[in-house]
Amino acid sequence: MEQILRPIYQERASQESTLGVILVEKREKVSPITDTFDSILLIITKENETPVFTKHYTYLDKKAAMHIVTEKQLHKWLLLGTNRKIVDWLFHGRIIYDRNEFMEKLKTELKDYPFYGRKIKMGMEFAKLIRRYLEGKVFFEEKNYLDAYHHIVESLHHLARLAVLENGLPPEVTVWSQVKQMEPAIYKLYEELVMSDEALEKRLELLFLASEFFIHSRTKDGAQHIREVMEQKEKWTIQELHEQEELRNYSSNLEVFIEFLVEKDLLSTESVKTKSEGIFHRYYYVKN
């Protein structure tokens, strides 16, 4: 397939803004990693009119996809972990064009995995874990066991991804295979939930108790990123936190996460008078 695609990627490679091209071939008969395509051309550019530009091609009984992605968009995906297949493509794809060793350096950087990127990802995964856990616990207490089950499964997925990040690796699509090797206790917990013959209520009761332990033991590390950001200022309004460039990535989980950290005494609040009698503005700060 590479010979067929060569004129397409050579045209792009000749452009000054193109930094590198990776070819990813389908590894299984049905391959979700390549979106079921036989081949993927991933082209990284310094700049482009759109952050992501995609084209599909067919040749006889084969099909291929070309994705032109800006360097900025690529780094955003890698930082936030919002496009998991990209990591697989970069690890397993073959470099067929590389300007000034851009792709080689990127692959080395991914393998070394800088700690800063890990901290923000850990914070975001922990925030998602907290939301799912708290929502699931409410459903459990209301005896809505199927809804509680859905949320505890989601929270375990976030816990699994968090455990992989703690071990200094990016969570892959096959995250449970990674967790089985790195954190067998979390894997066992997941196994108990989905495979046990116990009544659903009993399984959920066990899971919520165990999850409390795993959350408690990870709270300080999970809060490290948000606390470091908040130390940049003496105190913050919630709007200022929402608008802070890095904390924007926490999205709808930011407020529940902040209140959880206040409850755990890792963040503090300050009340400031408003014009209305008895009503106060609520400010947040890092407790030293």
N, C-alpha and C positions, 0 to 999 in steps of 0.2 A: 504493500500500500504506500510505502514511503516514496517509491518512484513516481507513483501517480500524483502524489501531493507535492512533489518537489517544486514544480513551477509556481504553485500557490505560495509556499513559504519562502521561496527564493525571491519572489517579488517583494514580499514584506521585509526580508532580511536586507535588501538593498536600500531600504529607507533608513535615514539617519537616526530616527527616533526609536527604531527597534533595538531592544537590548538583548533578547534571546528567544529561542524557539525550542520547545520540548515536544517530542512525539510520544504519545501514550498509546500502546496497543492493548486491545481487549485481552484479558487473561483467562476469562471463563467463557463458557458458551453463552450464558446470559450474564452481562456484566453491568451492575448498577453503578460501579465506579466510573465507567465511561459513558454513563447514561444510555447503555445498550448499544452504543456506536462501536464500530470495529476499530476506529482510530480517532484520537483527539490531537489536534494541533493547538498547543498553548503558546501564544505569542505575547511576550511582555514588551510594552513600549514605554518610553519616557513620558510621552503625553499623547492624547488622542481626543477627538471631538467628544466621544462618550467613554465613560470608565470601562464599560464592557460592551464589546461588539461581537456578535456571533453569526456564523454562516454554516449551513449544512450542505453536504455534497453527497452524491451517489456515484458509484462506478460499478457497472455490472450488478452483482448481488451484494456489494459492500456499501457501507455508509460511513461518512466521516463528519466530524464537527470541528470548526475552527473557532477559537475564542481569543480575541485580541483584548488584553487587559492592561490597564495602565499600572505603572509601578506603585503609585499611590493606593490604588484599589487593592492590589495584591497584598501590600503590607497591612492594609486595614483588615482584610480577610484573615491573614496570618495572626495578627494581633488579637482579634476578637474571636477567632475560631468559628466564624459564621458560615464558612464554606469548607466543610471537612474534606471533600474529595480533592481540593486543591493541594493539600498536604501530600496525599497519596500520589497525585500526578507529579509533584516535584521530587518525591522520593524515588518513585519507580519509573518515571518517564526517562526517555533518552534525549540528551541534549544534542540537537542537530545544528544549532547556530548559537554562538555565544560571543557577544561584543565585549571586549575587555574583561573576559572571564566573569561577567555579571552573574550568570546562572550557576557557575561553579561556586562562587563566593556565597550565593544565596543558599545553595544546598549545604555548604559547610556551616553557615550560620544556623540553619534549621537543626542540624545535628548537634551543634553546641548548645543551642536553645538558650538565648540570653535570659537571665533571671527576671529582668524587668517585665518582659512580655509575659512571663509565667505569673507574676504577681497580679497583674490586672485581670488575667484570665481566671486565676484562682478566686479573686474577689467577685467577679461576675458569676462564676459557677456557684459560689457559696451563697450569693444573694438569691439566685434561682432556687437553690436547694431550700433555703429558709422559707421562701414563699410557698413552694409546693408542700413542704412539711407542715407549715401552719394551716394552710387551707385543708390539707388532708386530715389533720387532727380535728378540725371543726366538723368535717363530714363524719368522722369516726364517732365523735361524741354525740352527734345527732342520729347515730345509727344508720347513716347512709353509707353502707359498707362498700358498695360497688364504686361510688364516687371517691371514697377514701382510698380504695385499692388503686384506682387510676392515678391519684395524686402521689401515693407512696411509691409506685413504680417510677413515676417521673422524678421524684426526689432521689431515688436510688441511682438513677442514670446520672444525675448531676453529682451525686456523691462519688460515683465511679470515675467520672471525668476529673473531678477534683483530686482523687487519689492518684490518678495517672500524672496529673500536673505536678503534684507534690514530689513525684519520683523523677521530675525533670524531663518528661517526655510529652509530646503533643498527643492528646487523645485521638485515636484513629477511629474509623468507622466501626471496626471490630473491638470496641472499647472493653467488652466483657472478657475477651480473650486476654487483653492486657491486664485487667484487674485480677483475673484468676492467678496470674503469675506474681503480681506485685502485692496485692492486698487480698489474700484468700478469705479473710474474715468477712469482708464486704461482699465478695462473690458468694460465700455461703449464705449470707443474709438474703441475697437476691434469689438464690436457689430455694431457700426455705419458703419464700413468699410465693413463687410461681409453681413449685412442684410438690409442696407438702400436702398431705392428706388431711391435715387439721382443718377444722371449720374456719371459714374466712375471718370471722370475728377474732378468733384466737390468733390466727396468723398476723392480723393487723395489729393486735395488741402487742405481740412480741416485737413486730417491726418498729412501732412507734417508740417503744422503750429502748430498743437497740439504737435507733436513729438518734435519740437524745444524747446517747453516749458519744456517737461518732461526731455529731454536731458540736457538742461541748469541747471535745478534744481538738477540734479544728477551728474554733471561733477566732482565736487570736491571729492565726495565719491567714484565715479568710478575710479578716478585717484589716490586714496590714496595708493593702493598697489604698483603701479609702481613708484610713487614718493618716497616711503619709501625705496624701493630697490635701487633707483638711488642715494639716499642720502649717500649710503655707499662709494661712490667715488666722487671726485671733478668734473670729467667730463667723458663722455663716447663717444666712436665711436659707430656707428650703429652695427658694427660687434660684439663689446663687449657686447652690449645689447642683441643681438641675442644669444650669447653664455652663458649669465648668466643663471644659473640653473632654477630659477623660471620664468624668462621672456621668456624662451624657450616655455613655455606653451601657450603663446599668438600667437605663430606660425605666419601665414601669415598676421595676423591682427596687428602685432606689429608696423610696420612702419606707417601705416595710423593712428593708435592711437597716436603715438608720435607726428606726424605732427599736428594732431587735438589739442593736448594739448599745443603745441607750439603756435598755432593760438589763443588758449584761455588763453595764458599767464601763464600757469601752469608749463611749461617747457621753458627753454631758450636755445639758441644756441650760439656757439662761433666759429668764423672763424679763422683757423690757416693756415699759408702760406704753400704751397707745393713748389716743385722745379720748377713747371711751373708758368710762369708769369700770374698773374690775377686769378689763380685757388686756391681755399682754401679748406682745410679739414673742414668738418662740425662736430662739437662736441655738445653734449647735456648735460645739467645739470639742477638741480632743483634750481629754483629761490627762494631765501629766502625772 
